[in-house]
């Protein structure tokens, strides 16, 4: 297997660039929606055959084992060539958790299936009344022989209608004295009696989020990851993985590339005021990427991430919003147009970027909650 970390950065970038440039389907470049797995299945098979599905996973579990600098290069080239996100909940979230907390049997069974997308995952965390205050979740899982019996509701479950498995937090001891206690982390099949999925249409008209209802659904007790009633510590670990993931620089980097394309096509760089504002957001993107590298290196060293990782999510989401608002201004009267604005043979979907940037400061723990975490756990300010 190739040791990509032994390559110099330029050689690695050239190899990644050539692969994305020549192999990624033209019709999937810079799509404005989250594609269903059927749309990207052939592309996923190419990635899987090359061993490039999980850049950050250790090589022993089928990943590329990239260090932080190489991961940034990989993501940058993905963005440069318009490579869409695949069904990555398994790779980005549940996979790292199984690697860290799962049994040998769970690693042997689940990890290859995550890489191959034989299992396609969604995340069952948020509930009505338990979003940023996740510890208030009420979905229950009661042991019945060799199974958990699950009842409750999850909401804002991304692409649940295109998933066949869900990893979820459930309350396994409703009588625990504190709300953070009595919670467990369980894996369940979606295609079974007792699970109903209802899509939620977003502002941009996409069906990306879902409600999921559980009515005596079942999951084997063997699908418990970690210890029973000790899921909150795992939840915090996964939230660290998630905040690394949703705090990755590619979201803002991609928007900046599109802003530059739009500005060049509309002649905006002739305006000194715009150049100043563009330089400001471009520097924010670069500074954020440097901060991301620091946290990514901690993960690669096997270190536990601290509360300061919340800075990533705040920074990238608010930078993304600033860029999307600047795109609306540059587009002028066309800023409210639905669909891509054509600039030669390139299309930039201004309104879609604006819509996508709106919820980024809310999901994954609202930015207000993240600031509270930083003020208490990092700055030691009083409640």
C-alpha positions in Angstrom: 0.0 0.0 0.0 1.2 3.5 -0.9 2.6 5.6 2.0 1.2 8.9 1.0 2.6 10.7 4.0 6.1 9.8 2.7 5.4 11.7 -0.5 6.2 15.4 -0.7 3.1 17.7 -0.8 3.5 18.7 -4.4 3.7 15.1 -5.7 0.7 14.1 -3.5 -1.3 17.0 -4.8 -0.5 16.2 -8.4 -1.6 12.6 -7.9 -4.9 13.6 -6.2 -5.5 16.3 -8.8 -5.0 14.0 -11.7 -7.3 11.4 -10.3 -10.2 13.8 -9.6 -9.6 15.6 -12.9 -9.7 12.5 -15.1 -12.0 10.2 -13.1 -14.7 12.3 -11.5 -17.8 12.5 -13.7 -18.3 15.9 -15.4 -22.1 15.8 -14.8 -21.5 15.6 -11.0 -19.1 18.5 -10.7 -20.3 21.3 -8.4 -23.9 19.9 -8.1 -26.0 22.2 -5.9 -27.8 19.3 -4.1 -26.8 16.4 -1.9 -27.1 13.5 -4.4 -28.7 10.2 -3.6 -26.3 7.3 -3.4 -27.7 5.8 -6.7 -26.3 9.0 -8.4 -22.8 8.5 -7.1 -22.5 4.8 -6.7 -20.2 4.3 -9.7 -17.9 7.1 -8.4 -17.9 5.6 -4.9 -16.8 2.2 -6.5 -13.9 4.0 -8.1 -12.8 5.6 -4.8 -13.2 2.3 -3.0 -11.2 0.4 -5.5 -8.4 3.0 -5.1 -8.6 2.9 -1.3 -9.5 6.6 -1.1 -12.9 6.5 0.7 -11.6 7.3 4.2 -8.6 9.8 4.0 -8.3 10.1 7.8 -8.8 6.5 8.9 -5.7 4.5 9.9 -4.4 2.3 7.1 -4.9 -0.8 9.3 -8.7 -0.2 9.0 -8.7 0.5 5.3 -8.2 4.2 5.4 -5.5 6.3 3.7 -3.9 7.2 7.0 -3.2 10.8 5.9 -1.6 13.3 8.2 -3.4 16.7 8.6 -1.5 18.5 5.9 -2.3 15.7 3.3 -5.9 15.7 4.4 -6.1 19.4 3.7 -4.6 18.9 0.2 -7.1 16.1 -0.5 -10.1 18.2 0.5 -8.7 21.2 -1.4 -8.5 19.2 -4.6 -11.9 17.8 -4.0 -13.3 21.3 -3.9 -11.2 22.5 -6.9 -12.7 19.8 -9.1 -16.2 20.1 -7.8 -16.3 16.6 -6.1 -19.6 16.3 -4.2 -19.9 14.8 -0.7 -20.9 11.1 -0.8 -22.7 9.1 1.8 -20.1 10.1 4.4 -21.9 9.8 7.7 -20.4 6.3 8.1 -16.8 7.4 7.2 -16.8 10.7 9.1 -18.8 9.8 12.2 -19.7 6.3 13.1 -16.6 4.7 11.7 -14.1 6.7 13.9 -16.3 5.9 16.9 -16.3 2.2 16.2 -12.5 2.4 15.7 -12.1 4.0 19.1 -14.8 2.3 21.2 -16.0 -0.8 19.3 -15.2 -4.4 19.9 -12.9 -6.4 17.6 -16.0 -8.1 16.2 -17.7 -4.8 15.5 -14.6 -3.4 13.8 -14.3 -6.5 11.7 -18.0 -6.5 10.7 -18.9 -2.9 10.3 -15.8 -1.0 9.0 -15.4 -2.8 5.7 -19.1 -2.4 5.1 -18.9 1.4 5.8 -16.0 1.7 3.3 -17.8 -0.2 0.6 -21.2 1.6 1.3 -22.7 -1.8 1.7 -24.2 0.0 4.7 -25.3 3.6 4.2 -25.7 5.6 7.4 -27.6 8.5 9.0 -27.2 10.0 12.4 -30.0 9.8 15.0 -29.1 12.5 17.5 -31.4 15.5 17.5 -35.0 15.3 18.7 -37.8 17.8 19.1 -36.9 19.5 22.3 -33.4 17.9 22.3 -31.2 19.6 19.7 -28.4 21.7 21.2 -29.5 20.3 24.6 -28.9 16.8 23.4 -28.8 15.3 26.8 -32.6 15.8 27.1 -33.3 13.1 24.5 -36.3 10.9 25.1 -36.1 8.1 22.6 -35.9 4.9 24.6 -34.3 1.5 24.0 -35.4 -1.2 26.4 -33.7 -4.6 26.5 -36.0 -7.4 25.4 -34.0 -10.7 25.2 -31.3 -10.3 22.6 -32.8 -7.0 21.3 -33.4 -3.4 22.1 -36.9 -2.2 21.5 -36.8 1.4 20.4 -39.5 4.0 20.7 -39.4 7.8 20.0 -38.5 10.3 17.4 -35.5 11.9 15.8 -35.5 15.0 13.6 -33.2 16.9 11.2 -31.8 13.5 10.3 -29.7 14.2 7.2 -30.4 11.9 4.2 -32.3 9.4 6.3 -34.4 8.5 3.3 -31.3 7.4 1.5 -29.8 5.4 4.4 -30.2 1.7 5.4 -28.7 2.0 8.9 -28.8 4.6 11.7 -26.4 5.2 14.6 -28.3 6.8 17.4 -28.3 7.9 21.0 -31.1 6.3 23.0 -32.1 6.4 26.7 -31.6 2.9 28.1 -32.2 3.9 31.7 -35.1 6.4 32.0 -34.7 6.4 35.8 -31.1 7.6 35.8 -30.7 10.6 38.3 -29.0 12.9 35.8 -30.1 13.5 32.2 -26.5 12.8 30.9 -26.7 9.3 32.5 -28.6 6.3 31.2 -27.8 7.0 27.5 -26.4 4.4 25.1 -25.1 4.4 21.5 -26.8 1.8 19.3 -26.7 0.8 15.6 -30.0 -0.1 13.9 -31.3 -1.1 10.5 -33.7 1.4 8.9 -35.5 -1.1 6.7 -37.6 -2.8 9.3 -41.2 -2.6 10.7 -41.6 0.2 13.3 -39.4 2.8 11.5 -41.1 5.6 9.5 -39.1 8.3 7.6 -40.7 11.6 6.6 -38.7 14.1 4.5 -38.4 17.8 5.3 -38.2 20.2 2.4 -35.6 22.9 2.9 -35.7 26.6 1.8 -33.9 25.7 -1.4 -36.5 23.0 -2.2 -34.3 20.1 -1.4 -35.4 17.0 0.6 -32.2 16.6 2.6 -33.4 16.4 6.2 -35.9 14.0 7.7 -38.0 13.1 10.7 -37.6 9.5 11.8 -40.2 7.8 14.0 -39.6 4.6 16.0 -42.5 2.4 17.1 -41.2 -0.8 18.7 -38.3 -1.0 16.2 -35.6 -3.4 17.1 -31.8 -3.6 17.2 -29.6 -6.5 18.4 -28.0 -5.9 21.8 -24.8 -6.8 19.9 -25.2 -3.5 18.1 -24.4 -1.6 21.3 -21.2 0.3 20.9 -19.3 0.9 24.1 -20.9 0.3 27.5 -24.6 0.2 28.3 -25.7 3.5 29.9 -22.3 5.1 29.2 -23.2 6.6 25.8 -22.8 10.2 26.8 -19.0 10.0 26.9 -19.2 8.5 23.5 -21.6 11.2 22.3 -19.1 13.8 23.3 -16.4 11.9 21.4 -18.5 11.8 18.3 -19.4 15.4 18.7 -15.7 16.1 18.6 -15.4 14.1 15.4 -18.5 15.9 14.0 -17.1 19.3 14.9 -13.8 18.4 13.2 -15.9 17.3 10.2 -18.4 20.2 10.0 -15.6 22.6 11.0 -13.4 21.4 8.0 -12.3 24.3 5.7 -13.7 22.8 2.5 -17.2 24.4 2.9 -15.8 27.9 3.0 -13.0 27.1 0.5 -15.5 26.0 -2.0 -17.7 29.1 -1.5 -14.6 31.3 -1.9 -13.7 29.6 -5.2 -17.3 30.3 -6.5 -17.1 33.9 -5.2 -13.9 34.4 -7.2 -15.4 32.9 -10.3 -18.5 35.1 -10.0 -16.5 38.2 -9.2 -14.2 37.7 -12.2 -17.1 37.1 -14.5 -18.9 40.2 -13.3 -15.8 42.5 -13.2 -16.1 43.0 -9.5 -12.3 43.0 -8.9 -12.1 46.4 -10.6 -13.7 47.9 -7.5 -11.1 48.5 -4.7 -13.8 48.2 -2.1 -14.7 44.7 -3.2 -11.0 43.7 -3.4 -10.7 44.7 0.3 -13.7 42.7 1.3 -12.6 39.7 -0.8 -9.1 39.8 0.8 -10.8 39.8 4.2 -12.8 36.7 3.7 -9.9 35.0 1.8 -7.7 35.6 4.8 -10.4 34.2 7.1 -10.5 31.1 5.1 -6.7 30.7 5.2 -6.5 31.4 9.0 -9.3 28.8 9.6 -7.5 26.2 7.5 -4.4 26.7 9.7 -6.5 26.3 12.9 -8.1 23.1 11.4 -4.6 21.7 10.8 -3.8 22.1 14.4 -6.9 20.1 15.6 -6.5 17.5 12.8 -3.0 16.8 14.0 -4.3 16.2 17.5 -6.7 13.6 16.1 -3.9 12.0 14.1 -1.8 11.7 17.3 -4.7 10.0 19.1 -5.3 12.9 21.5 -8.7 13.8 22.9 -10.0 17.1 21.5 -10.8 19.8 24.0 -13.7 22.2 24.1 -11.7 24.7 22.0 -12.5 22.6 18.9 -15.8 24.6 19.0 -13.9 27.4 17.4 -13.7 25.5 14.1 -17.5 25.3 13.7 -18.1 28.9 14.6 -15.4 30.2 12.3 -16.1 28.2 9.2 -19.9 28.6 9.4 -19.8 32.4 9.9 -17.2 32.8 7.2 -19.4 30.8 4.8 -22.3 33.1 5.6 -20.1 36.2 4.9 -19.0 34.8 1.6 -22.5 33.8 0.5 -23.7 37.3 1.3 -20.9 38.8 -0.7 -21.9 36.6 -3.6 -25.5 38.0 -3.5 -24.1 41.5 -3.6 -21.8 40.8 -6.6 -24.7 39.1 -8.5 -26.7 42.3 -8.1 -30.2 41.9 -9.6 -29.5 38.3 -10.4 -28.8 37.5 -6.7 -32.3 36.1 -6.2 -32.4 34.0 -9.4 -33.1 30.3 -8.9 -30.4 28.1 -10.5 -26.8 28.7 -11.6 -25.8 32.0 -13.2 -23.9 31.2 -16.3 -20.4 32.8 -16.6 -19.2 31.4 -19.9 -19.3 27.7 -19.6 -19.3 27.8 -15.8 -22.4 28.1 -13.6 -22.4 29.6 -10.1 -25.5 28.9 -8.0 -25.6 32.1 -5.9 -28.9 31.6 -4.2 -28.3 28.0 -3.3 -25.1 28.9 -1.5 -26.9 31.6 0.4 -29.6 29.1 1.5 -27.1 26.5 2.4 -25.1 28.9 4.6 -28.2 29.9 6.7 -28.5 26.7 8.9 -24.8 26.2 9.3 -24.7 28.3 12.4 -27.5 26.2 13.9 -26.8 22.5 13.2 -24.2 20.5 15.0 -24.9 22.7 18.1 -25.8 26.3 17.5 -23.0 28.9 17.5 -24.5 30.4 20.6 -24.1 27.1 22.4 -20.5 26.8 21.0 -19.7 30.2 22.4 -21.1 29.2 25.8 -18.9 26.1 25.7 -15.8 28.2 25.0 -16.6 30.8 27.6 -17.0 28.1 30.4 -14.6 25.4 29.4 -11.8 27.4 27.8 -12.0 30.9 29.3 -13.4 29.8 32.7 -16.0 32.5 32.7 -18.9 32.2 35.2 -22.2 30.8 34.0 
